[in-house]
């Protein structure tokens, strides 16, 4: 068994894919059925509409609910943080160096997804 992907349920999957392309430089694909994915450095991050998800499992969360965060690592957290904010992310915690030396920050994507953007541990 292996980890296959993460699916994030959002109101607008295409807008989420486009945001991740602009903000983080990922390559993305939208499939015109309310779903698509971005290649997040060898791991697929999928986005699907709440409506599509509820067609599979009626208990899929309500729009705007945040039940997890996505963690991304960067060699230049400050620059990537600014790029994400310019692309439409809400800054939740500006980049700062932790006592153990890692630079950490938090953003909220336009679809409500929280992103932990940090340097490698």
N, C-alpha and C positions, 0 to 999 in steps of 0.2 A: 504494500500500500504506500502511496505517496500523496503529498499535498498537491492538489490540482489547481485551484484558483480561489479567489475571494470574489463574491458577488456583493456589490453595494446597491441596495434598492433606493432609487431616487425618483423625483418627479419627472426629470428630463435627462434621459441617458445620453443623448447626443450632446447636450450642453456640458455634461460632466466630462465626457471624453475630450471634447474640445478644450475645456479648461485644463485638464491634465496634460494635454499637448502643449498649450501655451505656457503654463506655469512651471512644468517640470521637464519639458522636452521629450516626453514619451511619444512613441508612435502609436496611433490608435486606429481602430476600425469600428464603424457603426453599421449594423446589419439591417436597418429599416424595419425592425419588428419591435422596437422599444428596447433594444439591447445592443451591446457592443463591448469592446475591451481595449485596454492599453497594455503594451508590453512594458512592464515596469522593471527593466533590467534583468530579464530572464524569468520573471514571474508575471503571470497574467492577472490583471486586475479588471474584473468585469463590472459593468454597470447595467442595470435593468430597471425598467419603470416599476413602480408599485403595482400598477395594473397587471403587468406581465407576471410579476412574482405571485400576486394573489391568484392568478390562474393556475399556478402550481400548488400553492399552499396559502389558503385564505387567511392564515394568521400573520402574514407578513406585516411588519410594523407600519405605523401611520407616517405620512409625510412629515419630515422635519425631526423625527426621532433619531437620536444618535446612540447607538448601542456599542460602538467600538471606535478605535482610531486606527489609522494607517501609519506605519512608521517607515520613514524614508531616511536614508543616510546620504550625506553630501560632503564633498571635500571643501566646499565653500558655502557654508550655511547662510552667512549674511547675504551674499549675492543671490542665492536661490530663494531665500526668504523674500527679498525685495521683488524679485521677478514674480513670485507667486502673488504677492500683494498687488502688484501692478496688473496682474491678470485677473484680479477680482477676489482674492482670498481675504478674509478678515483676520488681522493679526490678533492672536490670543495671548501670546507671550513672545516678546522680542528675543532674538538670539542672545544667549549669555553663556559664559563659560562656567561650568559646574566645578565644584571642589575637586572632582576626580579628573578634570581636564577636558571633558567632552563639551562641545558647544551644543546647546539644546534650544529648541523653539517650538511653538505651537501655532497652527493656523486653522481656520475653519473655511472649507471650500464653499463656493456658492450653493452647493447641494446639501450643505449641513455636515458633511464628513469632516471629522477632526483629523489633522495630519500632524504627527510628531516628526519634525524635521531636525535632524541632529547629525553631528559628525560621527564617524565610526567610533565605537566604544573602545 
